[in-house]
């Protein structure tokens, strides 16, 4: 019997025994990844398409993604949704700059039927005039509501400045785009990027080999025919850009710069620098701007990754009267990392936090699959995360200062404030 009076021994984390999904190669461009080790009846599947925002203009990629289950020749949108709902499925479709994905959660016994319904809906969508019109009316209204929010406006303006060198990446939706869309444009995009655009399938669940074979057969006709090409040479437009929003009592602040993704030699060490600056509740930005100054409820920094590049972002919303003071404090914190070495106590705290977060993010088959996908997109295996453990253990204050001097120069940032 364990002695519950004694504290358990603390053990350093040297490595994590990751479990990778099994890869089924469907073509030179597309694979199916199956994580079978799920100890319950749940399951999930994801369909990834080369149909991100960068693949079209005037909002067409986003509209097509939103209309994928709007009806086929033999089934209405309500009938399709009823089929999925009656089997306990939860469907979500989303779009990012570089891809779109359809995800369904369900019990494993219903996965074959729901998968068949979803693939049939995607292949056979007709873009019925009434369905399209109803959808666009909703999008128009949602956009007009969003355009009254300083956070949305700042994010859109920041995107324009962040991806200034690329029109396809910097595009932002306007009401006039919604008004101008045609059904022909929707159908053309769907044909090119969905009927010939599937680039990855993910299945999580204790699914039989027979069902996996059925899934492979079902998706074969819509696999992308050639390797996608994504830009790796995006540059931001440095400077400060302010936008007035009449009646706003708050200002939204977004600032950052183009950076890199997991394939860069500085990525893992910069993650640690980013955590110190703004990626956990005890970060310097939170301590200064929330806890000390009381300017905001929350502020954070992050690294976002794209296929060929990435970017660094700091985001917050503050009272309009303290917007300039907030920017000044952010500058102070970025420059302090360049001029002063991080103390060993602070660094040890961040190390322990990051190690705990990495362990948490690897807890269970769903989380493990997501970790794998985050690495796989950049051509890496799950060994990457044990490299991250080593980086967290071995990082020095001098290395953090070196990275701060290299990547946190204030004059390199695109700074947007709306309010």
C-alpha positions in Angstrom: 0.0 0.0 0.0 1.4 3.4 -0.9 2.4 5.8 1.9 0.2 8.8 1.3 2.1 10.9 3.9 5.2 11.0 1.7 5.2 13.3 -1.3 5.7 11.4 -4.6 9.1 11.7 -6.1 9.5 14.3 -8.8 10.8 12.8 -12.1 12.2 14.9 -14.9 10.7 14.4 -18.3 13.2 13.0 -20.7 10.9 11.9 -23.5 7.3 11.0 -24.4 6.4 7.7 -26.0 4.2 9.1 -28.8 1.9 6.9 -30.9 1.6 7.8 -34.5 -1.4 6.9 -36.7 -1.0 4.3 -39.4 -0.5 5.8 -42.8 -2.3 4.5 -45.9 -0.9 6.0 -49.1 -3.8 6.8 -51.5 -1.7 8.5 -54.1 1.5 10.6 -54.6 -0.4 13.6 -53.1 -2.8 12.1 -50.5 -2.7 9.8 -47.5 -5.2 8.5 -45.0 -4.0 8.5 -41.4 -5.8 6.1 -39.0 -5.4 6.3 -35.2 -6.9 3.0 -34.1 -6.0 3.0 -30.4 -9.1 4.5 -29.0 -10.4 2.8 -25.8 -14.0 3.7 -26.2 -16.8 3.9 -28.8 -16.1 7.4 -30.1 -14.6 8.3 -33.5 -13.8 11.2 -35.7 -12.9 11.8 -39.3 -11.4 14.8 -41.1 -11.4 15.6 -44.8 -8.8 18.1 -45.8 -9.1 20.0 -49.1 -6.8 22.3 -51.1 -9.5 24.9 -50.9 -8.3 27.6 -48.5 -8.9 31.3 -48.8 -5.7 31.8 -50.8 -7.1 29.7 -53.7 -9.7 32.2 -54.7 -11.0 35.8 -54.5 -14.2 37.6 -53.6 -14.9 35.2 -50.7 -15.6 32.3 -53.1 -13.6 29.7 -51.1 -15.4 30.6 -47.9 -18.8 30.5 -49.5 -18.2 27.1 -51.1 -17.0 25.7 -47.8 -20.2 27.0 -46.1 -22.4 25.5 -48.7 -21.0 22.0 -48.9 -24.0 20.4 -47.3 -26.6 22.7 -48.9 -28.2 19.9 -50.9 -27.8 17.4 -53.8 -30.1 16.5 -56.6 -31.8 13.9 -54.4 -31.4 15.3 -50.9 -32.1 18.7 -49.5 -29.9 20.3 -46.9 -32.4 19.5 -44.2 -32.5 15.9 -45.2 -28.7 15.6 -45.1 -28.5 17.3 -41.7 -31.2 15.0 -40.4 -29.3 11.9 -41.6 -26.3 13.0 -39.7 -28.1 14.1 -36.6 -30.2 10.9 -36.4 -27.0 9.0 -36.1 -25.6 11.2 -33.4 -23.0 12.9 -35.6 -21.6 16.4 -35.0 -20.3 18.0 -38.2 -18.1 21.1 -38.5 -16.6 22.6 -41.6 -14.0 25.3 -41.5 -11.6 27.2 -43.7 -8.2 28.7 -43.1 -5.9 30.7 -45.4 -4.4 27.6 -47.0 -6.9 24.7 -46.6 -10.5 23.8 -45.7 -11.5 20.8 -43.6 -14.7 18.9 -42.9 -14.8 17.2 -39.5 -17.4 14.8 -38.0 -17.5 13.3 -34.5 -19.7 10.3 -34.0 -19.9 6.8 -32.5 -17.7 4.4 -34.4 -20.6 2.1 -35.3 -22.2 5.0 -37.2 -19.0 6.3 -38.9 -19.4 4.3 -42.2 -23.0 5.6 -42.7 -22.2 9.2 -41.8 -19.0 9.2 -43.9 -21.0 8.0 -46.9 -23.6 10.8 -46.4 -20.9 13.5 -46.1 -18.9 12.4 -49.1 -22.1 12.1 -51.2 -23.1 15.6 -50.1 -19.7 17.1 -51.0 -19.5 15.3 -54.4 -23.1 16.1 -55.4 -23.7 19.6 -54.0 -25.8 21.5 -56.6 -25.6 25.0 -55.2 -29.4 25.5 -55.4 -30.3 29.1 -56.1 -32.6 29.4 -53.0 -30.0 27.8 -50.7 -27.2 30.0 -52.0 -29.3 33.1 -51.7 -30.4 32.3 -48.1 -26.8 31.5 -47.2 -25.4 34.8 -48.7 -28.1 36.8 -46.9 -26.9 35.3 -43.6 -23.3 35.9 -44.4 -24.0 39.5 -45.4 -25.8 40.2 -42.2 -23.0 38.5 -40.1 -20.3 40.5 -41.9 -22.1 43.8 -41.3 -22.4 42.9 -37.6 -18.7 42.0 -37.5 -17.7 45.2 -39.1 -19.1 47.1 -36.1 -16.6 45.3 -33.8 -13.1 46.8 -33.3 -11.6 43.4 -32.9 -12.8 42.2 -36.2 -11.7 45.4 -38.0 -8.3 45.3 -36.4 -7.8 41.6 -37.4 -8.7 42.4 -41.0 -6.5 45.4 -41.2 -3.6 43.5 -39.6 -4.0 40.7 -42.1 -3.7 43.2 -44.9 -0.4 44.6 -43.5 1.0 41.3 -42.3 0.6 39.7 -45.8 1.3 42.9 -47.7 3.4 41.2 -50.3 0.8 38.6 -51.3 -2.7 39.6 -52.6 -4.1 36.0 -52.2 -3.0 35.9 -48.5 -4.0 39.5 -47.6 -7.5 39.4 -49.0 -10.3 40.4 -46.7 -14.0 40.0 -47.4 -16.3 42.9 -48.2 -20.1 43.3 -48.5 -19.7 44.1 -52.2 -18.0 40.6 -52.7 -21.1 38.9 -51.3 -23.4 41.0 -53.5 -21.3 40.1 -56.6 -21.0 36.3 -56.2 -22.5 34.1 -58.9 -23.5 30.4 -58.7 -21.2 29.7 -61.7 -18.2 30.9 -59.7 -19.2 28.6 -56.8 -19.5 25.6 -59.0 -16.2 26.3 -60.8 -14.3 26.5 -57.5 -16.0 23.4 -56.1 -15.1 21.4 -59.2 -11.5 22.4 -59.1 -10.8 22.4 -55.3 -13.3 19.8 -53.9 -14.0 17.3 -56.7 -10.2 17.4 -57.4 -8.9 18.7 -54.1 -8.8 16.1 -51.3 -5.2 16.1 -49.9 -5.6 14.3 -46.6 -8.0 12.0 -44.7 -7.8 11.4 -41.0 -9.7 8.7 -39.0 -9.6 8.4 -35.3 -11.4 5.4 -33.7 -11.3 1.6 -33.4 -12.4 1.2 -36.9 -12.0 -2.1 -38.8 -9.8 -2.6 -41.8 -12.8 -3.3 -43.9 -14.3 0.1 -43.1 -11.0 1.8 -43.8 -11.0 0.1 -47.2 -14.5 1.4 -47.9 -13.4 4.9 -46.9 -10.3 4.7 -49.2 -12.5 3.6 -52.1 -15.1 6.4 -51.5 -12.5 9.2 -51.5 -10.4 8.0 -54.4 -12.4 9.9 -57.1 -11.8 13.3 -55.4 -8.1 13.1 -54.5 -6.0 16.1 -55.6 -4.1 15.3 -58.8 -1.0 17.3 -58.2 1.1 18.6 -55.3 -0.1 21.9 -53.9 2.2 24.9 -54.0 2.2 27.4 -51.1 4.2 30.6 -50.9 7.2 30.8 -48.5 8.2 34.4 -49.3 5.6 36.6 -47.6 6.8 39.9 -46.0 4.8 42.3 -43.8 4.6 46.1 -44.1 6.2 47.6 -41.0 4.7 50.7 -39.4 1.8 51.9 -37.3 -1.7 52.0 -38.8 -4.6 53.5 -36.9 -8.3 53.4 -37.9 -11.1 55.4 -36.3 -14.3 53.6 -35.3 -17.0 56.1 -34.3 -18.5 55.5 -30.9 -16.0 52.8 -29.9 -15.1 52.9 -26.2 -12.4 50.3 -26.7 -9.5 50.0 -29.1 -8.3 46.7 -30.6 -4.6 46.3 -30.9 -2.8 43.8 -33.2 0.9 43.8 -33.9 3.4 41.4 -35.2 5.5 40.3 -38.2 6.0 37.4 -40.6 8.2 34.8 -39.1 8.6 31.0 -39.7 7.2 27.6 -39.0 8.4 24.3 -37.5 11.0 23.9 -40.3 13.1 26.8 -39.1 16.1 26.2 -36.9 15.0 28.9 -34.4 11.4 27.8 -34.1 11.6 25.7 -30.9 13.7 28.2 -29.0 11.5 31.0 -30.1 8.5 29.2 -28.7 10.1 29.5 -25.3 10.8 33.2 -25.8 7.1 33.7 -26.9 5.9 31.9 -23.8 7.9 34.2 -21.5 6.6 37.2 -23.4 2.9 36.5 -23.7 1.8 32.9 -24.1 0.7 32.0 -20.5 -1.2 33.6 -17.7 2.0 34.5 -15.8 3.7 36.0 -18.9 5.3 39.4 -18.9 2.6 41.0 -21.0 -0.1 39.7 -18.7 1.8 40.7 -15.6 2.5 44.2 -16.8 -0.6 45.2 -18.8 -3.3 43.3 -17.0 -2.1 42.8 -13.4 0.0 45.9 -12.9 -1.6 48.5 -15.2 -5.2 47.1 -15.4 -5.5 48.2 -19.0 -7.1 44.9 -20.2 -8.7 41.6 -19.2 -6.3 39.7 -21.4 -3.4 40.0 -23.7 -1.3 37.4 -25.4 1.2 36.5 -28.0 1.4 33.6 -30.4 3.2 32.0 -33.3 0.9 30.9 -36.2 2.1 28.5 -38.8 1.4 28.2 -42.5 2.7 25.6 -44.9 5.6 27.6 -46.1 6.0 30.3 -43.5 4.5 31.7 -40.3 3.9 34.8 -38.3 4.1 36.3 -34.8 1.2 38.1 -33.2 0.4 40.1 -30.1 -3.3 40.9 -29.6 -5.4 42.7 -27.0 -8.4 45.1 -26.5 -8.0 48.0 -24.2 -9.8 51.2 -23.3 -9.4 53.8 -26.1 -7.8 56.2 -23.6 -5.0 53.8 -22.8 -4.3 52.5 -26.3 -1.0 54.5 -26.7 0.1 53.6 -23.2 -0.5 49.9 -23.9 1.6 50.0 -27.1 4.3 51.7 -25.1 4.3 49.0 -22.4 4.4 46.3 -25.1 7.4 48.0 -26.6 9.1 48.1 -23.2 8.5 44.4 -22.7 9.9 43.4 -26.1 12.9 45.6 -25.6 13.5 44.4 -22.1 14.0 40.9 -23.4 16.6 42.3 -25.7 18.5 44.2 -23.1 18.2 42.1 -19.9 18.8 38.4 -19.4 15.8 36.4 -18.2 16.4 35.2 -14.6 16.9 31.5 -13.9 13.9 31.5 -11.6 11.6 32.8 -14.4 13.1 30.5 -16.9 12.6 27.5 -14.7 9.0 28.4 -14.1 8.4 28.7 -17.9 10.2 25.4 -18.5 7.9 23.6 -16.0 4.8 25.2 -17.5 5.8 24.2 -21.1 6.7 20.7 -20.1 3.3 20.3 -18.4 1.5 21.7 -21.4 3.3 19.3 -23.8 2.3 16.4 -21.6 -1.3 17.6 -21.5 -1.4 18.0 -25.3 -0.3 14.4 -25.8 -3.0 13.0 -23.5 -5.1 10.5 -25.4 -5.5 9.4 -29.0 -7.3 12.5 -30.2 -4.7 14.8 -28.8 -1.9 12.6 -30.0 -3.4 12.6 -33.5 -3.6 16.4 -33.5 0.0 16.6 -32.5 1.0 14.3 -35.3 -1.0 16.4 -37.8 0.7 19.6 -36.6 4.1 18.0 -37.3 3.2 16.1 -40.4 2.1 19.1 -42.4 5.7 20.3 -42.2 7.2 17.0 -43.1 8.1 16.0 -39.5 7.4 13.0 -37.3 6.4 12.9 -33.7 10.1 12.9 -32.8 9.8 16.7 -33.3 8.1 17.0 -29.9 10.9 15.2 -28.1 13.3 17.6 -29.7 11.0 20.3 -28.2 11.5 18.7 -24.8 15.3 19.0 -25.3 15.0 22.6 -26.4 13.0 23.5 -23.3 15.5 21.8 -21.0 18.6 23.2 -22.7 17.6 26.8 -23.5 19.7 29.5 -21.8 19.0 33.2 -21.0 21.7 34.2 -23.5 19.9 32.3 -26.3 16.6 34.0 -25.4 18.2 37.4 -25.5 19.8 36.5 -28.9 16.4 35.6 -30.4 14.7 38.7 -28.9 17.3 40.9 -30.6 16.8 39.1 -33.9 13.0 38.8 -34.1 11.4 41.4 -31.7 12.7 44.6 -33.2 9.9 47.2 -32.9 10.6 48.7 -36.3 10.0 45.3 -37.9 6.4 45.1 -36.6 3.1 45.9 -38.4 1.1 47.7 -35.7 -2.6 48.1 -36.1 -5.0 49.9 -33.7 -8.7 50.3 -34.3 -11.0 52.3 -32.0 
